[in-house]
């Protein structure tokens, strides 16, 4: 699959009011728009389709985690979880 490379769209938050149609078109093309306020990043706009693709498995994974938690008394602290994740990342 060939992906197009786009320049990052970084816009002041005031453009939401003044140039909404232009921003909407960019987002609908699949590009995120990064908004700034007083020169600092404040939020990112995504199309509903992009957001849905990004989060589609979250509910399924949370349901699996709940099921696993019901089947065992084993619990991990956040330090243990992050240590394990960092170990996986550094294995690659």
C-alpha positions as CSV (number, residue, x, y, z in Angstrom):
1,X,0.0,0.0,0.0
2,X,1.3,3.4,-0.9
3,X,0.7,6.2,1.5
4,X,0.8,9.8,0.6
5,X,3.0,12.0,2.6
6,X,1.5,15.3,3.7
7,X,2.9,18.4,5.2
8,X,1.7,18.8,8.8
9,X,-1.2,21.2,9.1
10,X,-0.4,23.4,12.0
11,X,-3.0,26.2,12.4
12,X,-3.9,28.8,15.0
13,X,-7.2,27.9,16.8
14,X,-8.7,31.0,15.5
15,X,-8.7,29.4,12.0
16,X,-11.5,27.1,13.3
17,X,-13.8,30.1,13.1
18,X,-12.2,32.0,10.2
19,X,-11.3,29.1,7.9
20,X,-13.5,26.2,9.0
21,X,-14.3,24.9,5.5
22,X,-10.6,24.8,4.6
23,X,-9.8,22.9,7.8
24,X,-12.8,20.6,7.4
25,X,-11.6,19.7,3.8
26,X,-8.1,18.9,5.1
27,X,-9.4,16.6,7.9
28,X,-11.8,14.9,5.5
29,X,-8.8,14.1,3.3
30,X,-7.5,12.1,6.2
31,X,-4.9,14.6,7.4
32,X,-4.9,15.6,11.1
33,X,-4.9,19.4,11.8
34,X,-2.8,20.5,14.8
35,X,-4.2,23.6,16.5
36,X,-2.1,26.1,18.5
37,X,-3.1,28.8,21.0
38,X,-0.6,31.5,21.7
39,X,2.0,29.5,19.8
40,X,1.6,26.3,21.8
41,X,0.0,23.1,20.7
42,X,-3.5,22.7,22.2
43,X,-5.4,20.0,20.2
44,X,-5.6,17.8,17.2
45,X,-8.5,17.5,14.8
46,X,-9.3,14.2,13.1
47,X,-12.1,13.0,10.9
48,X,-14.6,10.7,12.6
49,X,-13.4,8.0,10.3
50,X,-9.7,8.5,11.4
51,X,-10.7,8.6,15.0
52,X,-12.8,5.4,14.7
53,X,-10.0,3.5,13.0
54,X,-7.6,4.7,15.8
55,X,-9.9,3.6,18.6
56,X,-11.8,0.6,17.1
57,X,-10.2,-2.1,19.2
58,X,-10.3,-0.2,22.5
59,X,-13.6,-1.5,23.7
60,X,-12.8,-5.1,22.7
61,X,-9.4,-4.9,24.5
62,X,-11.0,-3.4,27.7
63,X,-13.6,-6.2,27.6
64,X,-10.8,-8.8,27.4
65,X,-9.0,-7.2,30.2
66,X,-12.1,-7.2,32.4
67,X,-12.6,-10.9,31.6
68,X,-9.0,-11.8,32.5
69,X,-9.3,-9.8,35.7
70,X,-12.3,-11.9,36.7
71,X,-10.4,-15.1,36.1
72,X,-7.4,-14.4,38.3
73,X,-6.4,-12.6,41.4
74,X,-3.0,-11.6,40.0
75,X,-2.7,-7.8,39.9
76,X,0.3,-5.6,38.8
77,X,1.3,-2.2,39.9
78,X,1.8,0.5,37.3
79,X,5.5,0.3,37.8
80,X,5.5,-3.4,37.0
81,X,3.4,-2.8,33.9
82,X,5.6,0.0,32.5
83,X,8.7,-2.0,33.3
84,X,7.3,-4.9,31.2
85,X,6.3,-2.6,28.4
86,X,9.7,-0.9,28.3
87,X,11.4,-4.3,28.2
88,X,9.3,-5.3,25.2
89,X,10.1,-2.0,23.4
90,X,13.8,-2.4,24.0
91,X,13.8,-6.0,22.7
92,X,13.1,-4.8,19.2
